[in-house]
Each structure stands twice: as C-alpha cells, then as structure tokens.
Amino acid sequence: MGKDRHVLETLGKAKVVVENGKVVEVGKPLLKYCPLWAKIREIKELNEKVIKENVEFRIHDFGMCTEDREVEAEVFVGFGASETSMTALRRGLLDATVTVCEGAGTVITPDPTLVQGIGARLSGVIETSPVEGIIKKIKDKGGEILAPPGIDQVAGLRMALRLGYERVGVTVSTAEDAEKCRVISKRAVIFGVHLTGISRKDAEKFYEVADLITACASPHIRELAGDKTLLQAGTAIPIFALTPAGKELLLERAKEVEDTLLINTMRLPVIPEERQPEPLV
C-alpha cells in the first residue's frame, strides 16, 4: 500500500499532516484562542499538543483520513457551512453541493446526510490523496468526485452543472475561486469558508461575489460586514449572508436549529469583543 498523505489546516489554522492514519506533523497555530473550540471541546488555549490530540481524537472517533471514515454525522454547530447546506438540500433550496472531503477531494452530492457527514467535523483540507474506502462510501451514497481525486471547487461546480444540477452550493476558500465560480454560474450559492489570514483585498473580492461568508478569525471580514450584510448568524465566529439567496439559506437553517433563537433587527455586524478568536489575523 502506498503512503496516503493529507494536509489539514485546523484549530487556529495550524498545518497538520496525517499519513496512513497517523499525525506526523503539527505546525504552529495562528490563533491562541478560538471560541468555537472552547465551546465544543473546552480547549482554552491552542497549542501543538492540544491540536495533535484533537486530530488524533477525530481519526479514532469517526475515522478521519482513513478507510473507516464515517460519512454520516450529527449536527455539530447551529449554522456551519455543512449544516446550512444540509438544510438547503433537504428543503429544496439547493439541488446539489460542491464540498471537499479528505481522501476524495472535491465532492458533488444532492444528499443532505452526505454533505453533513463529510463536512461536520472536518477542517480545511489543503491537499489529500485517494483513500479507497472513503471514495467507495461517497459513491455508494450517490456522491460524485473529480477523477482523479483532487481539490478543485471550480471544476466541481462545472461538473455539477454538467450533471444537470442548477442551484448548486459551493464552498470556496480563495477569492480567486469565488470569482471563477460566479463567472461560471450566476445561480450558484457561493459560501466563503476557512478564511483566517485572508488579505484585505481578497476579503473585498469575496464581498463582491459570495452569498455567504464565514468570518473565521479575519478582522477584514468583520470590518467589511457593515456595508454588505443582510443577515448575521452567530456572534463569535459569525456567518454573514450577503445576498437574498444567502439570507434565505440561513433563515431556512434557523428553522431546523434546536436551540432557542433571538431574531432582532439591528445594525450589523454584532461582534462582542470578549467572544472573538484571538488574535484576529
């Protein structure tokens, strides 16, 4: 068996390399503190040790990066990209989504449980190599992948349109990909994700073309939100809806969130200082 290698950016955008199911490299995180991880896993400070432990926990818990990968998952956060996409597929607001899964690369699927299973507990995948078990499970559930497996969201959107899907949700992590996707499809719902460390210029480009954008730990995305945002979900790692299509997806998602919700009109963004990631980068 050849060596499979997966490079993730996770827990404060630390680079983590997993080879054959083992964590072989952990870089320094850009953040000291992330409110999401503090809430979900009670991680008070991000450092190499807790990052390694968390990635190992995910490998053992649901088989991340291995043949044992589970491709169905419970809701992880109220308004995550995968949760919002899952609801949109279930309720017919999207025909299919284009997301990324380690071991398979770019995945096109109309299946709400598959999009949630792939994305719920996954972080940014920077590079990956094929894992037959993961590819088989995705295909068994009617998912399509680019051949050979690779991460290319623009090609994924083209493939989804070729397959006959019209309203396609696509996650992108670079402004360049967001712009290319918008050129390909006016009806695509573009969701900017994994944006910690993005430049001011790229943040501005995202605001021009995206429908939804997650603030991650970016000061620029928070600063630009005031002029463009129609709806904000969450206050620590907010998601901003920038278009009526994006707003509709978040409102539809709100119907399925089981926690209590406050809906109120106010000037956006609402960014309580004590709840933000540290530092903003």
Rosetta blueprint (number, residue, H / E / L):
1 M L
2 G L
3 K L
4 D L
5 R E
6 H E
7 V E
8 L E
9 E E
10 T E
11 L L
12 G L
13 K L
14 A E
15 K E
16 V E
17 V E
18 V E
19 E E
20 N L
21 G L
22 K E
23 V E
24 V E
25 E E
26 V E
27 G L
28 K L
29 P L
30 L L
31 L L
32 K L
33 Y E
34 C L
35 P H
36 L H
37 W H
38 A H
39 K H
40 I H
41 R H
42 E L
43 I L
44 K L
45 E L
46 L L
47 N L
48 E H
49 K H
50 V H
51 I H
52 K H
53 E H
54 N H
55 V H
56 E H
57 F H
58 R H
59 I H
60 H H
61 D H
62 F H
63 G L
64 M L
65 C L
66 T L
67 E L
68 D L
69 R L
70 E L
71 V L
72 E L
73 A L
74 E L
75 V L
76 F L
77 V L
78 G L
79 F L
80 G L
81 A H
82 S H
83 E H
84 T H
85 S H
86 M H
87 T H
88 A H
89 L H
90 R H
91 R L
92 G L
93 L L
94 L L
95 D L
96 A E
97 T E
98 V E
99 T E
100 V E
101 C E
102 E L
103 G L
104 A L
105 G E
106 T E
107 V E
108 I E
109 T E
110 P L
111 D L
112 P H
113 T H
114 L H
115 V H
116 Q H
117 G H
118 I H
119 G H
120 A L
121 R L
122 L L
123 S L
124 G E
125 V E
126 I E
127 E E
128 T L
129 S L
130 P L
131 V L
132 E H
133 G H
134 I H
135 I H
136 K H
137 K H
138 I H
139 K H
140 D H
141 K L
142 G L
143 G L
144 E E
145 I E
146 L L
147 A L
148 P L
149 P L
150 G L
151 I L
152 D L
153 Q H
154 V H
155 A H
156 G H
157 L H
158 R H
159 M H
160 A H
161 L H
162 R H
163 L L
164 G L
165 Y L
166 E L
167 R L
168 V E
169 G E
170 V E
171 T E
172 V E
173 S L
174 T L
175 A H
176 E H
177 D H
178 A H
179 E H
180 K H
181 C H
182 R H
183 V H
184 I H
185 S L
186 K L
187 R L
188 A L
189 V E
190 I E
191 F E
192 G E
193 V L
194 H L
195 L L
196 T L
197 G L
198 I L
199 S L
200 R H
201 K H
202 D H
203 A H
204 E H
205 K H
206 F H
207 Y H
208 E H
209 V H
210 A L
211 D L
212 L E
213 I E
214 T E
215 A L
216 C L
217 A L
218 S L
219 P H
220 H H
221 I H
222 R H
223 E H
224 L H
225 A H
226 G H
227 D H
228 K H
229 T L
230 L L
231 L E
232 Q E
233 A E
234 G L
235 T L
236 A L
237 I L
238 P L
239 I E
240 F E
241 A E
242 L L
243 T L
244 P H
245 A H
246 G H
247 K H
248 E H
249 L H
250 L H
251 L H
252 E H
253 R H
254 A H
255 K H
256 E H
257 V L
258 E L
259 D L
260 T L
261 L L
262 L L
263 I L
264 N L
265 T L
266 M L
267 R L
268 L L
269 P L
270 V L
271 I L
272 P L
273 E H
274 E H
275 R H
276 Q L
277 P L
278 E E
279 P L
280 L L
281 V L
